[in-house]
């Protein structure tokens, strides 16, 4: 891909320059269920290799239902790519759901993978009215997940939008190995810098939505600019299907 080649050349000339910081930029991608209906596994593998992706957030259902997806995940791990199985149900924060979630988590960990929590309790219909209660449940849930993950030697990452979780971000950081700040639709790097400025950048990744950009060149230029400004080194693109659609 010509755009990708240009991006790598740009990075080498203007960022690397002997800088160890630039060499630690880390790209990831979300892969949802629909990708496996639209693309061949071989196409997905080529895309991951071509783009230098080092982290994959893989939707739960296709991994546990399709042998081809399980093989893909294991092959990616063998190539040194971090694979995280995604759980996406907001009601999982409720205590009565814990046994169900625990069983799923154990299945993930025993399969050799980490977990990524994209459960987003802020989308619950009564979140505004019960915000404080739900944030407490969310933090408590994360703590239990983190303890369970540690028992299996695995990591936990979680996706949040800072605006919905103000007052709880530090607790969320403490109960996670990585917190993914979703900054979809935000095109102002200064605004992103303000959101991450008070937190440990080494535990933060930024999730960008591919369809917010006109081209892959624009996407990577934005990543470079935001990384230089904020010090955040990990970026996860939402999602593989949208990213492949960029020119």
N, C-alpha and C positions, 0 to 999 in steps of 0.2 A: 504494500500500500504506500503510494507516494507521499501522502500526507504524513503518515507515521514516520517514514524515513526522514522527512524534513524536520519533524518534531525532534527526533533523536539527534540529528545534526545540530539543531538549534540548542538543545540541552547541553550537548558536549561542548559547544563553542562558548556559550554564555553562562552556563551554570557550573559545569564541572570544574574547569580551570583549577584542578587540584583540590577542589572543595569536597571534603568528606560528607558534608551536609547534603549536597546535591545527589550524591550517589545513593542516598537512603530514601529517595522518593519511591513510593510504594503504591502500585495501582491494583485495585480490586474491582469486582463486578458482581452484581446481583443476577442470578439466573433463575427465573421463575418457570413454572410448569409449562406455560405456553411456548417457551423456546423449544422444548423437545417435540412439540407438534409441528413447529415451523421449520426447524433446522435439523440436519443430520448431525449425529454425534461427531462425525469426522470434521464437519464444518465448524462446530463449536470448539473442538480441540485446536484446529488451525488458527482460529481467531484469537484464542487465549495465548497461543504461542507467539503469534505475530505481534500482538499488542504488549507483550511482556507482562501480562497479568500475573500477580503473585498471590492473590487472595480471591477466593470464590465463595459467595454466599449462595448456597444451593437450597432451593425450595424443598421442604420436608417430604411432601407426598411423592414426587417422582423418584426420589432416592429409595424410599421403602417399597415402592410398587413396581419399579422397572429394573430389571437386571442390567440393562445397557447403561442406565444412569449410575447404578452402583459401581459398575466397572469403570465408568468415566471418573467418578470421584476417587476411586482407589488409584487409578493411573495418574491423576493429577497430583495426588499426595506423593506418589513415587517420584514425580518430577520436581518435588520441592515446593509445590504450591499448597498454600494453606486452604483447606476446605472446611467451611462451617455450615452446618445444617440449620435452616431457618425455621423458627416457629413464629406464627403470625396471628395468633388469636388473642384479642384484648381481654377476654373474660378469664384468661389464665391467671390473672392477678387474684381472683377470688379464692379464699382458702378451700372451699369445697371442690375446687378444680385441681388441687395440688396433687392428689394421688394419680390422676390421669396424666398430668404434666410430668410428674416424676417418672412414670413408666416410659414415657416418650424420651425423656432426657437420658435415662439409663440405656435405652436402646441406641440412642445416638452415640453415647460415650463408649459403649461396648463395641460399637461398629468402628471405633477408632477416630471419631471426628469430634470437633468442637461444636458449640452451639451459638447461633446468633439469634437474639430475641428482637423481632420486629413486631412486637405485640401492640404497641401504640395505644395504651389505655385512654389517651385523650380523644380517641374517636368514639368512645362509648357515649350513648345519647345523653346521659345525665352527668357527663364529666364536669361541666361548669358548676352545677349545683353541688356536686360531691367532690370537688377537686382535692381538697385537703385529705379527705378519707381515702380517695383513690391513690393519691401520691404515697401515702403511708403503706397502703397495700402493695403498691408497685415496688417500693424500696424493700419491704419485707420479703416479697417474692424473689427479687433479685438476690438478696442475701442467701436465701435457701438454695437457689440455683447455683450460686457461686460455691457454697459449701459442698454441695453434691458434686459439682464439677471437679473441685479440688480432690475429692475422694477418688476420682478416676484419673487424675492427672491431666485434666482438660481445661480449656479456657472458655470464658463466657464473654461475648460482646453484645451490646445492646444499642438499638437505634432510638434517638429521641430528637424532638425539636425543642430547642432551648426555651422558646417562648412559653411552651405548655408546662415545662417542668422546673421553672424558676423556684428556687428555694430547696430543691431536691437534687440538683445536679451533683453537688459534692458527694452526697450519699450514694448516688448512682455510680459515680466514678470509683468510690471505695468498694463497691460490690460488683465490679466488672473489671475485666482485663483490658477492654477497649470500649470506648463510648463513641458511637457514630453520630455526629451531629448532622441531621438532615437539613440541608440549606437549599432545598429545591426552589427554583425561581428567583433566588437571590443572585444578582449580577454585580453587586457592589462589594468589592473586596474589603473595603473599610468596615462595612457592616458585619461581615464575617469575622474580621479581626476583633471587633468589639465583643462579639459573642464568645470567642475562645480566650480572650485576653487574660481572664482571671483563673484559668484552669491549666492543669498539667498537659502540655501539648503532646507529650510522649504517649499519653493514654487516649488521644483523640484522633479520629479519622473524620473526614468530611465526605458526605454523600452528595453527589451532584447528579442531576437528572439530565440525561443525554439530550432529550428533546428540547431542553432550554437553550440549546446551542444550534447555530445554523450549519456548522461543519465541525469535523474532528479537529481541524486546525484551531478553530475558535475555542473549542473545549480545552485543548492542551495549553493554549496560551493563557487561558483563565487559570488552569491548574498551576502553571508556573508562577503567575503573578500572585495568586493567593498564598502559595507555599512560601514565596520569598517574604511576603508581608507578615504572615501569621506564624511561621515556623512549623506549621503542621506538615507532616511528611506523607501521610497516608490518605488516599482518595479512593472512594468506592463509587462506581458509576451505576446508576439506575437507568436502564438495565441492559443486558446483553442485546436484546432484540432492538432496542432504540439505538444503542451504540453502533451496531452493525448497519443501521440505516443512515448514519451520518456519512456525508461525502468527504 
